[in-house]
């Protein structure tokens, strides 16, 4: 058989043009291995590690892999609903490098005239100076509810948005700025945790985080919750991308604001899972990551919470995923 004919046969079989897909490292793995695997997997699939979509949002490639979702029983702050189990994600996806900002959400509202669920309800939930959590009339994504003097800029994460609002934003992106071959949406809870961990098997992913700390207590000296002794420079939410990213290049996966996932909340089943979706049938959606007002126990890779579809507050936003 001639070399030309052999090459043609190999090309027809797809053996000569596509690098072999690398195997994911055994979990857990360190930051250097995470970055190396991410780059190798993206190259093998002919995809960029990071890119700016037509929508203007910036995305980071998240490769497939297997990890232990949840937390070990001895992890400080662990809750009973964090049962640990092996989870395999078979498909790559892209995840927003940062949380969706006030400015990005503003463009959506300007283009569509959209009214958020919090606006329809006359306001969302917010803390007062003593961390009391209550409905606060007049608050919205345009006028976030904070107990101290604070005006978010267009670079801060949008808050007082609901799960329905986040989905409406993704629907608008799909219609107004479609990304060929990909669909905008929210990450599943399993995708979120895998992306957050970036190989880490511990409570944190090693990146910087904006949580309840000395900066918050300086503004609110009677704040009753536990705060850390560090000062992260921001009493409330910080502009997105302020802190160093995790090993996959994602900012603020932990801290700043909680983030909605697409998954309906429920208990983790026993045993391994592959590409898991909804865990319950109630209209309550997982939120992840913790935020600027939270104690360290709530700002962990495995920490979970859930909110109804129309609920929004001053410590809750979202980031967008791309699936194919």
N, C-alpha and C positions, 0 to 999 in steps of 0.2 A: 504494500500500500504506500503510495507516495506521501511525502510530508505534507503537501498541500491538502490532499484528501483527508489525511488524519486530522489536520488542524480544523478543516471544515467540519468533520464529524464531531470533534470535541466542542467546537463552538455551538453546533446544533444541539448538543447535549447540555450546554450551559456549563461546561467544565473548565473552559479556558478563560472566560471573561469575568467571572465572579470569584473573588477571593473566598476561601473557605470561612464559614461563619465560626468565629471563635467560641469556645465554651465559656460560660460564666465561671468566675473563680468560686471555689468552695466558700460558702458563707460561714463566718464573717470574713471580711477582707479589709485591708487598710486603704487609705486615701490614694496612695500611689497606684495600687492595683486597680482601684475603682476607675481612676482617670485613664489608665492604660486600656482597661477592658472597654470602657465607653468609646474611646477613639478607635480601637481595633474593630469593634462591632459596627460602628458607623461606617468605617471604611469598607468593610466587607459587604455592607448593604448599599454602598454607593450613596450614602446620605451624609450631610454635614453634621458636625457635632453641635454647632450652634448657628442660628440664622435669624434674620428679621423677616417675618411673614409680610404678605401684602397688606395686612391690617395694621402694620407698624409694630405689633407685639414681637418681642424677642423670645425665642424658644431654645431649649436645650434638649439634646437627644438623650433618651433614657433607654438603655438596652434591656432585653429580656433577662430573666434569671430566676433563681430559686433562693428563698431566704426564710428565716424564721420570723413570722409575723406575730406580734404580741410581745410580751415581756416575761422574763423568768420570775419565779415566785419570790425571789429575794431582791428584786429591783426596788429601790426606795420610791415610794409614791405609787406603787402598782395598785391598780383597781381589779376587782374580781372579773370584769369583762374583757381582760386582756389575755385570755387563755392562749398559750403559745402553740403554733402549729406551722408545719412547712407549707409554704405557698409558692407556686410556680407561675410566673408570667411568661407566656410563650411569644408575645408580640412586643416589638419596640413601640415607643410612642414619644411624642415631644411634650414637654411641660414648660409653661411660662417661666422664664428666668426669674421673674419677680411677680409679686401679687399685682392684680389689676389696680391701676391708680385712679385717683379722682379725675385727672385729666383725660384718661382713656375712657372712663365711664361717661364723662361729660360729652365727649364726641358722639357717643351712642345716643344719649338723651337729645342732643341738639339735632341729630339726624332723624330721629323717630318721634320725638315728643313723648317719650315713655315716662310713665309715672310709676314709681316704685311702690311696693306693698307697704313700706313704712310710711310713705307720704299719704297713701290712701287711708292709713290707720291714724293719721294725725301725729305721728311720732314713733320713735323706737325706744328700746331700753338703753339705759345708761347708768353708770355709777354716780353716786354723789361723793362728797369728800370723805365719807366714812365707808365707802365701798358698798353702800346699800344699792341694790339692783332694782330699778323700777322704770315703768313707762314714763318717758319724758316728752311731753307735748312740744311740737315744733321742731324736733330733731329730725334729720334726714341726711342723705349723702351730701347735700349741699351745706348743711349746718349740723355737723356732728356733735353729739352730746358728750362733753367732757366737763368734769367738775372744776377744773382750773382754767386759767386763760390759755387758750390754744386754738389756733386757726389752721387747719390742714391746708397744704398747698396742693397744686396739681400733681406733685410727685409723691404724695402720701398715698397709702393704700385706701381705696374706697371702702367705707363702712356704712352701716345702716342699710345694707342690701340683703335681700333674702335669697333663698335657693331659687325661687321662681324668677327673681331679677337676674341672677347669674345665668340661668338657662336662657332667658330672653336675650341677654347680651351675646351669648354664644350663637343663638339662632340668627341674630343680626349680623355677626361676623360671617357666618356661612352664606348669607344672602348678599351682603354688601362687599365683602372682600374674601371670596372663597380661595382656599389654598388647594390647588389641583392635587387630587389623590388623597386628601386628608379632610377630616371633619373636626370642627371645633366642638368642644364639650368640656365637662368637668372630669377630673381623674376619678377612678374608682378608689375606694378606701385602700385596697391592697396596692394599687399603683402609687398612691400618695406615700404610703409608708416605705415602700421599696425605694422610691425616689428620694425621700427624706433621709433614709438611712445611708444611702450611697455606700453600702458595704458594712456599715457599723452594726455591731451586735449589741451595743450598750444603749443607755437611755438617751444619749446625745449623739449628734452626727459630727461633733467637733467644730462646727461653724459658730460664728458669733450670733448672739440672740438678744432681742429687746424684750425683757421681762420685767416683772415687778422688782424694783431695786431701790437703791439710795436716791436716785433721781426722782422717782415717784414719791418717796417718803418726804423729800424736801418740799414738794408741792403740797402734799397731803400728810402732815405730821401725825394725824390721828388715824391713818390708814390701818385697819385692824388685821389685814392679812400679813402673812410672813413675806418679807422682802429680803433680797440678798444684800450683802455688804458692798457689792460692786456698784459702780456708777456707769451705766451704758450711754449716758449723755442725753437720754430722752425719757421724760416722765410719761409721755403718752406714745402714740404711734410715731415711728420714724419714717422719713422718706425711704421708699423701697431701694434696696441695694446698698444701704448704709453699712451693713455688716458683711464680713467676709462670707463667701459662698461655701457650700459643702463640696465634697469631692466630685460631684457631678456638675458643679458650676451653678447651683440653684441657691438663690438668696432667700433668707427669711422663711425657710421651711419650718423652723422653730422660732416662736416669738413673733413680735410685731402685731399680727392679728390672726385669729382663727381662720381657717379656710374650709369652705364647703367642698364635699366630695359628692359624686353622683350616687353613691351607695345608700340604699335604705338601711337604717340602723337595725341591728339585731345581734344576738349572741353568736360568737364564733362556733361553728360546728367542730366536733372532735375529728382529728385526722387531717391528712394532707388535702390541699385544694389546688386546682388549676384554674387560672383566670377567674377568680370568684367575682360574683356580682352582688345583687341585693341579698341582705341577710335577714330581712323581715318584710312584712307586707304593710306596715303602717307608714303613713306619710311623715316620716321623721328621718332626716338625712344626716349622715356622719359629718362632723366638723373636726378638724385636726390642727395640731401645731401649737396651740396656746398663743398667748398674746402679751401685750405690754403690761397688763394688770395682774398677770397670773404668777402663782408660786411655782418654784422649780418642778414640783410634782406634776403640774399640768403641762409643762413644756418639755415633753419627752417624745421620742419617736413613736412610742406605742400608745400614748395617752389618747383617749377617745372621748368625744362628746357628741351630742346630736341635737338638732333643732327642727321645728316644724317648717313647712315650705314657705310660709309668709312672714316668718320672724326675722328681724334684723336688729343688731345692736352696735354699740360703739367700739366693739373689739372683735368684729366679725366681717371678713371679706371673702375673697376667693382668688384663685389663679386658674388659668385656662390650659387645657390639654389639647393636643392634636392626635387623633387616631386615624388609622387607615383600614 
